[in-house]
Structures are given as structure tokens and as C-alpha cells.
Amino acid sequence: MTTSQRPEPIYPTGILPDKYTDTAMYEAIGKATDRRTLVEEFTLPIRTGKAWRVEAGQVCRVSTPEGPQVGDFNFFNAENPRERFWAARTRQIQGTHVTTGDRLWSCLPYLRPMLTITGDSVAYGVDEYGGGCHDLLGSRCDPHMKKLLTGEDVDDHCHTNLVSAVEPFGLGEMDVHDVLNVFQLTGLVDGKYYTAASPAKAGDHIEFLAEIPLLCALSNCRGGDLSQPRWGPGAQDTTEHCRPLHIEIFDLDPSLLDGWTTPEPSTYAGPQGRGTTRTRTS
């Protein structure tokens, strides 16, 4: 069965209010790398996870210093971790894969941009199979799925890395959520999710402006660059395909943020089907 005409996106470009579509400031931030000051940096070793804070108005850059490597990212409001990244709504608004100018949106009842991507040196676009980089289609590898597929208890996954990373901040397994897979090449074939070798090269990066105070949690994926199969009869040890990730946090020249303010959360305070107006709470 086919439709009579080509379908259009449910949220077409330009439908959002102007405050969410003015890109000039973000383009300037991405280009003016000489007008930022490094305040923190660290390297994330292979198959490990870490959480850290990025203040509103700072830029955070994640890079691949030694070659392609996938990372699984979670984001929380650092002041209120009930507000966290919402992969499904971001996928609807921005697309299945994100790049410079795209935003990651928070869950209900907040629904606001948590961050805006200001640079992406991979800039992969869309390939002949419809695949793209910096993936919102998939989620994180986890020990529960491993147990289901193989019967084995293996505590070395992006999910477990993220759980360990957020625990020092008072969070736990139930707080870890669907991720942004940075440097990961994915798509759909016959409606099924696939991964392919990361297109990142040594020195590539993706960076973002924190729109609100963020608690970031990142797992260095045990699959490495995802160039080798991890399931089925052809599964291989991927250790030699794993590489570190590098994280840098920058303060910006204040002039780059002229006119910028942290986006406000949704002001909707309707009855939610209960027939009376309510007062919105945190």
C-alpha cells in the first residue's frame, strides 16, 4: 500500500517559536573558538562512565582523540534531575540524528531545550542507506538485554556505566534513560535498527551550549567504534576497537551570550483531564 502523496513531518521546520529558531548566536559561538576559556578537561578511558556538571551558558565539547569511538549520553537538569533528556520528543522535533543547530529537549512537564549543538566536525549527513551519525533511534546496551539473549550475567554495558556515573549524585538505575549516541552511525533497514562503523576520525568533536545547568553522564561504549559484530555467530571481542573520549568545558566571552537567557519550562497548568485548573509544581 502507498500513500497518494509524500508525507510531511508532523513538526515542520519553522513551526517552533522564534526564540527556539534563531540560530545566529549559536553559529557565532561555534565559530569563535578563540573567545572561550577552558575551565575543565578530562579523558574518559575505554569502557568506563563518568558524570559531571556543565553550567548554563558554558560549552561542553566531546572529542575522539585517538580515532572513532561511540559514547552514550544522558542529560539531567543539575538542579532538578526529574527534568531529564527526552529522546522521543527530540527525535520528533529535530530528527533521528542530530548535528549543529539541533537541540535536545527535556521531558514533561518541562519541555524546553536543555542544550543546543554548536559544533559537529563529523557532519555526516545522510548516506545511501538513509543512515546518519549522532543517533536518537537506539538506546544503550544493558545487562538485562544481554541476559535475555544469552543467559549470561555481564556487568559491562553503557547502562551499567551510566548507573555508576550518576550514583555519586544521588541518582540510580531508575534515573538512567534513553540516550544520545554520539559518533554512532545508525539507521533502519526493512524497518529494523542497525549500527555501522563510526565515521569519526581522530580529533573529531561534537559540542553544545548548556541552556540550563546540566548534569551530564557519558559512557564510553564497550562496542568501541561498532565496526565489529557483537551478537550472533560472528560476534567478536571489540577491545582493540575501543578508544578514549575527551571532554572539555569552556566559559564563553560574555559578549557571545548577549541577549541569551535560559529557556523557561512549559507554563501549561491545565486540568490534565481532571476538570479543574491546577498549579504547576516542580
Rosetta blueprint (number, residue, H / E / L):
1 M L
2 T L
3 T L
4 S L
5 Q L
6 R L
7 P L
8 E L
9 P L
10 I L
11 Y L
12 P L
13 T L
14 G L
15 I L
16 L L
17 P L
18 D H
19 K H
20 Y H
21 T L
22 D L
23 T L
24 A H
25 M H
26 Y H
27 E H
28 A H
29 I H
30 G H
31 K H
32 A L
33 T H
34 D H
35 R H
36 R E
37 T E
38 L E
39 V E
40 E E
41 E E
42 F E
43 T E
44 L E
45 P L
46 I L
47 R L
48 T L
49 G E
50 K E
51 A E
52 W E
53 R E
54 V E
55 E L
56 A L
57 G L
58 Q L
59 V E
60 C E
61 R E
62 V E
63 S E
64 T E
65 P L
66 E L
67 G L
68 P L
69 Q L
70 V L
71 G E
72 D E
73 F E
74 N E
75 F E
76 F E
77 N E
78 A L
79 E L
80 N E
81 P E
82 R E
83 E E
84 R E
85 F E
86 W L
87 A H
88 A H
89 R H
90 T H
91 R H
92 Q H
93 I H
94 Q L
95 G L
96 T L
97 H E
98 V L
99 T L
100 T L
101 G L
102 D L
103 R E
104 L E
105 W E
106 S E
107 C L
108 L L
109 P L
110 Y L
111 L L
112 R L
113 P E
114 M E
115 L E
116 T E
117 I E
118 T E
119 G E
120 D E
121 S L
122 V L
123 A L
124 Y L
125 G L
126 V L
127 D L
128 E L
129 Y L
130 G L
131 G L
132 G E
133 C E
134 H E
135 D E
136 L L
137 L L
138 G L
139 S L
140 R L
141 C L
142 D L
143 P H
144 H H
145 M H
146 K H
147 K H
148 L H
149 L H
150 T H
151 G L
152 E L
153 D L
154 V L
155 D L
156 D L
157 H L
158 C H
159 H H
160 T H
161 N H
162 L H
163 V H
164 S H
165 A H
166 V H
167 E H
168 P H
169 F H
170 G L
171 L L
172 G L
173 E H
174 M H
175 D H
176 V L
177 H L
178 D L
179 V L
180 L E
181 N E
182 V E
183 F E
184 Q E
185 L E
186 T E
187 G E
188 L E
189 V E
190 D L
191 G L
192 K E
193 Y E
194 Y E
195 T E
196 A E
197 A L
198 S L
199 P L
200 A L
201 K L
202 A L
203 G L
204 D E
205 H E
206 I E
207 E E
208 F E
209 L E
210 A E
211 E L
212 I L
213 P L
214 L E
215 L E
216 C E
217 A E
218 L E
219 S E
220 N E
221 C L
222 R L
223 G L
224 G L
225 D L
226 L L
227 S L
228 Q L
229 P L
230 R L
231 W L
232 G L
233 P L
234 G L
235 A L
236 Q L
237 D L
238 T L
239 T H
240 E H
241 H H
242 C L
243 R L
244 P L
245 L E
246 H E
247 I E
248 E E
249 I E
250 F E
251 D E
252 L E
253 D L
254 P H
255 S H
256 L H
257 L H
258 D L
259 G L
260 W L
261 T L
262 T L
263 P L
264 E L
265 P L
266 S L
267 T L
268 Y L
269 A L
270 G L
271 P L
272 Q L
273 G L
274 R L
275 G L
276 T L
277 T L
278 R L
279 T L
280 R L
281 T L
282 S L
